[in-house]
Each structure stands twice: as structure tokens, then as C-alpha cells.
Amino acid sequence: MTFVGYRCSLCGEAYAPEQVRYTCPNDGGNLDVLLDYESLRARYRPEDILSRTEASIWRYLPLLPLENAPGAEGTPLHAVGYTPIFSLPRAAEKLGLRAVWLKDESRNPTASFKDRASAVVVARAREMGVDTVVTASTGNAGAALAGMAAAAGLQAVIFAPRTAPPAKIAQLLVFGARVFLVDGTYDDAFDLTIQAAEEFGWYCRNTGYNPFTAEGKKTAAFEIWEWWHGVRSVWRQLIGEENAPAPLTIFVPVGDGNIISGLHKGFKDLLELGWIKRLPRLIGVQAKGSAAIAQAFHAQTEQIQPVRAETIADSISVDLPRDGVRAVRAARETQGTYVTVSDDEILAAIAELGKYGVFAEPAGAASYAGLLVARRQGLIDPDDPVLVLNTGSGLKDVRAAMQAVPPAPVIEPRLEAIKRLLKP
């Protein structure tokens, strides 16, 4: 295994794997997982990954801080990742862009991006000999942990705000998790989870707290790298090297900041290995009612000030982002930026993506709403190839989906009723 330790993202202190488990003991900073890049460069070439047949995140096992993939092949744990990337030509034409694609994370086993982090955390728990994993969640992270833990034969404990969408709570219960609905916010649930983990010896999966969550999320960067490698090769053959596409711009919905920081980590790993020449541009999208990271980015500071989060996009509704510093850096170090979107713009994006065959939950649709805002603001040029990340299925929050579209009419069972409605 090439996992050699951690480094604090704030003070830079390095730790051996057995010295720490969650955050820096000096300042509480998020820990970056350190890999032995020299050893990896000596042992692997891009072709060694590209030629693998495993159609899941475990095709990248050499680049993960783990000894083995968890569970037997054929289980839901081996269906995580390798999600499709769809072309949206009509969206590109509407926006006056060369190309727009969407990576659809709703195809994961529990229908969200969070399966990536939970699968890796479950694998880590098994290596540590832990049988209970706990997390705080507004729904998706909890469902992902519950599903992955069930597949691995571990117990999941979930603390969720009582306001979480019922469909998400149903997933937790069906997967056999022990669920506690907290009469408070996500942040209240987060703090309670840490206390419970310490008291009962559970392994804590909390996003922006457990460093292995970002390691799971970085696998999406590896998949985008693989896909983009193929796209660039085809374009070079068709239109010549001089007309090859500009660097890819990726729109990422941001709540606590762990997805965008995980993607950043994945691309940095590839850069360190020499497998890419430059980092894609990362643009974070936050709901206007939950924009602590965007505010810090535009104030040119890493001091994240908490907000009182209010947005329809529960998956990115966070008062105090727990991975805010690394999320700010992800945009800054890739020449990206942050944009904010209103709840009305999110609902409109749900409806528009539906017209392209994609059913996104509010957080996932926020990335597309962010693209529309960025295009209006001139942050995207016509020749910039764009990928938006849909982080979860619209079935996660049907109530929000129904707000995005007009209601279906109720008619009497007669042909005349149809004709009346079809009249211009």
C-alpha cells in the first residue's frame, strides 16, 4: 500500500497513519492523505489503469489509501462510481458553447455522489476492524453510508435533521441503519455525531472531518480524467492539435466543500504522477442561502464565516462548512471561481435538465444553474468545454421536483376533455 500518512491543510504538520484519525490535533485542520508518489510512478503508467476492466471506483485501488476493496465482487460496493457522462448538445446550442456534458452521479447504488466516500470509508472501517460507522447527514451521505455498510455487513448509525426529505429517511431505514432524527440543523447533528463516536467507539464518517471521504470523492476526478483523455484524443484526430479543446471547466455544487476539495485532490494526484499537465478549472456553485464558502472566496480570505443556511437544496445547506478552506483553494488553485444561485434558479434548472432526460435533485441541479449564471456573467467563453456534476437523483426530493414544474391537469375520462386542453 502506498498510504504513508497525513498532512494538515492549515499548519502543514505531517502525521503517520497511526498517529491521527480525523483532523489535525494542533488546529483542527482537515487532513490531506499522503501517498508515496515516487513508488506509484515507478510501478504504474496511465495504461495500467486505463486497461482495467473493473467498472467501479475500485479500478483505481492503486491510487487509494487502502489495501483491498471491501466485500465480494457483485455486491453494491462494486457498483459505486464509473457513472456515465452525457452530452447535452441542445444545452450547448442554447448557451452558445462548444460542448456541454453532464456526469450523472444519480446512477450510483443509493443514487448520489456520496456513495463514493461511503464505500471508501467502509473499506477503511473493515481494515481497522470496526463494526459500526456513524455519520451526520441531511440524507444523501447517510443513505450512502447505510447502503454501503449493509453491503459490507457493518452497522450504520445516522443522525439527520428532522427536516430531511422523507424519501431520504426511507432509504436509511430500509438499509437497516439506526436512525436518530435531530431536532436541529445539520450542524447540530454533526457535532452530536462526533460526541457519540467518541463515547461509543464508533468510526465517524462525517464529511469534512474524516480524511477518507475526500479520497472516495476524488475517484470522480479519475473518471473524468479517463473520459477527457478519450475526448481530447478524438478531437485531435478530427480537427488537429491546433484546434484541440481548451482545458475542461467543471461546475460543482458546494455545501460543506468536500466534493470540490475531493475532486481537486484527485486531479492533484494525477498532476503529481505526471499523468496530466494541468488542472481542470473548478467552479463551485453555492445556493445564495448557504454561501459561506463563496463569500470567503470573493473576499479573498480563507476565514470561513458561518451563515444561517436556508435553501431548498438540502444537500448543500450548511451553516458552517467543515471543508471550507480546501474548497476555497480548489477554485483558486485551478483558476476557477464561485457563483451563487437562488432557489428559483435551482428549480428552473431541475425543469430544464428534465428536458434533456436528466432528473436531478436540487443540489445536483444547482451546478447547471451555476453554469447559466456563469455564462451570463461572461465567466465562460464559447470555446470552453464544460462539464456539470449532477450529484443526486430527483427521486431523493420529489417535493422539490413538483415545485419545479406545473401540476398535471385532472380530466374526466372523455376524449373531449383532451381536445379542450390541446386547443392552442
N, C-alpha and C positions, 0 to 999 in steps of 0.2 A: 504493500500500500504506500502511496506517495503523500499521505497526510502527515505533515510534520509539525503542525501547531497552529497558533492563532497570533494575530496582531491587532491591537486596539486601534480602531479607526480615529480615535481622538488623540491619545497620548503617544501612540506608536509602540507601546510596550509589547514585547513578544512573549508568548507562553507556550510551554509544551502541551501536548494534547491532554495529559492527565492533570494539569495544573488548574484549569478552569473548565466550566461547563457552559456558561451562558454569556455574561457580559464582563467587561474589564473590572476587576476588584478595586482599581485605583479611582476611576472616574465614572464607571457605569457605561462606558462607551461600547458600541456594537463591535463585536469581534469579526475580523476577516479571517477566513480559513486559509492557511498557507499550505501550498502543495510544493513538492520537490520538482520544480520545472526543469531543472537540469537533467534529472533522471527521466522525466517524461519525454523530453526532446530526444534523448538518446534511445529510448525504447520504441517511440511511436512516430508515425508520419500521418498526415491527414488521411491517406488512403486506408490506413489501418482502421479508422473509424468509419469512413465512407463506405467501406466494403462490408460492414457488418449487416447481418440480416435481422437482428432483434429490432422490432418496430416499437420501441418504447424508450423511456429515459435511460434504461439500463444498457443501451448500446454505448453510452458514454461513461460506463463504470470506471474505466482507467482515469478519467478526469474528475472523479468524485472522491471525497474523503471517506471511502468505505471499502471494506474487504470484499463483501459479496452483496448481490441483490437479495432482497428479502423474499421468502416464500417460494413456492414452486411455480414454474412456468405454467401459464394457462390461468392463473388467478388474476383478479382485478389489479393486483400490484404490477403485473406485467402488461397492463393496458394503459398505463399512465404515459402521457406525452405522445410524441410523434403525431401531433394534431395537424389537420390539413391547413393549407394556406390557399385561400380562394382569390381568384382575380375578380375585381369589380370594375369592368370596363365602362359600364354606364355611369358609375360614380366618378371615374376618372374624366369621362367626357363632360359631365356636368360641372366639374370643378376646374376644367381646363388643365388637367395634369397628364403627364405622360403615362403613368401607371399607378393604380391603387390596388393593394392587396389587403386581405384580412386573414389573420391567423385565428382560427376558431377553437378556443380552449373549452368550449361547451362540450366537445367530443370526449373529454376525459371521463373516467368511470363515474364520478359523482357530479359531473357537468360543470366543473370550474377549474381554473388555473391552479387553485390551491392543492389539488391532488399531487402536484409535483413536490411541493415542500413536505407534505404529509408522508408521502412514500419514502422520502429520504430520511425524515425524522424517525419513522417506524423502523427503517433499516438500522439506524443508529441505536435505537432503543433495544433492538434484538441483539446487536453486538455488545451492548452494555449489560445485557441480562435483565433488563427492566420489563415488567409485565403490564404497567399502567402508564398511559400517556395522557396528559391533560392540556387543554388549551382554552383560551378565551376567543370568542368568535361572534360576529353578527350573523353567522350562518354558514358561509362557504368553507372557511377554514375548519370549522367544527365538523361539517359534513364530510369533508375530505379526510380528516383525521379518523372520524368514526368508521368510514368505509375502508380505509387502508388498514386501520387497526383490526377491524373484523376479518379482513382477508388474511392478516398475519397471525390471527389468534391472540391478539392483545386486547386489553380493556381500554376503552377511551372514556374520558370524563370531560364534559363540555360545560363551560359557563357562558351563557349567552344572555344578552339583554332581553327582557320580556317582550320588547317591541320588535324582535326579529321576525321576518316574514314566516307565516305558518308552514309554507312549503319547505323551508329550510329546516325548521324544527322537526318536521315529519321525517326528513332524511336522518337526522340524528337518532331519533327514536327507533326507526326501522333498522338501522345498522347496529342497534344494541348498545349504544352509548348510554352512560349515566349522565343525564342532563339536569342542570340547575339553571333556571331562568332567574336572572338577577334583576331586581327592581332598581335599575340604574342604567348607566351608559356602558358602552363598550369599554371605556377606560376604567370604570368601576370593576367590571368583570375581569379585566386584565390584571389589575392589582390583586384582586381576590384569588386569581389563579396562581399567582406567584406565591402567595401566602400558603395556599393549600398544598402546592407542590413541595414546599419546604417542610410543612407539617407532616405530610403523609408519605414522603419519599417518592412521589410520582415524578416522571420525566416531563418537563414543561416544553410544549411545542410553540409557545407564544411567538407570533410574528414580530420581528424586530427585537427579539430577545434571545432566542435560540439561534446560534450562527448557522446551523444546518438548514434552516428554512431557506436562506438565500442560496445555499448550494443546490437545493432542489429546484428553485426558480431559475437558476442560471441555465438549466438544461434547455429552456426555451431559446436562449441565445445560441446554443449549439445547433438546434434545429434550424433556426433562421440562417445561421452561417452555412449549413449544408445546402439549404434551398437556394440561398442567394448565390452561392458558388455555381450552382447549375444555371440560374438565370443569367448571370454575367457571361458564362461560357456560351450560352445560346445567342445572346445579344452580340457578343463579339464576332461570332461566326456570321450572323445575319447582316450586321451593319458596320463591322470593322472596329478595331480597337479605338480609333479616334472618336467614335461615336458611342462608346460604351457608357452605360448609365453612371450618373453621379452617385456618390455614396448614399446608401439607404437611410431614410428617415423613419423612425418608429414612434408611433403615438401610443403612450402607455397610461392607463388610468392609475391614479395615485391616491392612496389613503394614508396608510402608515408609512409607505415608502419602500417596503421590502421587495415588491415586484420590480420596480425600476432599478433598485440597487442590485438585485439578483441578476437581472439582465446585464447590467454594467459589469458585474463580477465575471459573468460568463465570457463576455467579449474581451475583457482584460486578460482572462486566462488564455484565450486564443491568441491575443496580441503577444503575450509573454512567450508563448510557444513558437511564435513566428508564423502562425498559420493564417493570420490576417495582417494587412499592412496598416490599417487604420480602423478606428472605432466607428460604428454607425452612429448617426445622430439620434439622440434620445430626447423626445419631447414629452414631458409629464403633463397630464391633464387632471385637474382637480375640480370638484364641484365648488361653486362660489361659496356655498355654505359650509365648506370644510377645506379651507385653502391655506392651512398653516405653512406648508412647505413652499407653495407658490409665492406666498408673501415674503418668506425668508429669502427665496431665490432672487426676487426682484429688488429686495432691499440690500442685496449683495452681502448677506450675512449667513452664518451657519447657526445662529441663535434662533431656535425654533420656538415661537411663542404660541401657547395653546389657544384654541378658539372654542367657541361653543358650536359644535357641529350640528347643522340642520340641513339635510338633503334627502331627496327621495332615493338616492343611490346608497343604500345602507352599507354595501361592501366597502365603500371608500369614505364612510362617515366616521371621522376620528377627531376627537378634541386635541389630543397630544400625540402626534405621530412618533412612533417608537424607533423609526429608522430614518428620521428626517435629515440628519447630517449627510449620510451617504446618498440619500435621494437628491439632495441639492447638488452634490458633487457629480452624480450621474449625468445630470443635464449640463452642468458647467464644463465638465471634462470631455464632453463629446460635442461641444459647440451647439448644444441644444438649448431648450428654454422650457418655461412653464406657461400654460394657458389655463384659464378658468372658464367653466361653463355653467349656465343656470340650469335649474331643474326643468324648465320648459324646453331648453335646448337638448337636454338629455332625452326627454320624452319624444321630441321630434326626431331625434336620431334613432330611437327604437323603431319608430314607424318607418323611417327611410331605409334602415338596414333590412327590415322585413320585406321591402320591395325587391331587395337583392337576394332574398332567400336565407337571411340570417336572423335568428331570433335571439336577441341579446338582452341580458338583464341590464338594469340602469347603469351599473358600474362599467360593464362592457361597452355599452353604447356611448358612454362618456368619451371614450377615445375617439370615436368617429365624430362626435360633436366637437371635440377639440380640433380635429382636422379642419372642419368647416370654419371654426373661428380663426385658426392659424392662416388659412387661405385668404380669408377676408382681410386679415391684418398684414398680409404680404410676407408672412414668415416662411412660406413655401413657394418656390419657383415652379414654373410649368414643367421643367425638365427633371424635377426632383422625384425620384421613385419613392413611394410612400407605402408603409405597412401599418395597419392599425390592429391593435390587440383586443379581441373580444374575450373578456376574462370569464364569462359565465353564461349559462343558458337563461333565456327569458322565462322558462318554466320555474325558475327559482323565485320569481316575484311576479305572479300573474296579476296581482292587484295593480302594480305599476304599469304592466303591459296594457291593461284595459284602459288606463288613463291616457295612453299614447294614441289611441285610435277611437273613432266614433263608434257608438254601440250599433250592434246589428238590429235591424228593424224586426218587429214581430208582426207576422201577417196571418190572415186567415188562409186555410188550405184551398185556395182557388186561383186559377190562372189569371183572373182579372186583377188580383192583388199584385201579382208580379208585374203585369203590364203597367199598372199605375206608377209603380216605383221606377220602372225603366224609362218612363217618359222623360225627355230632356227638359 
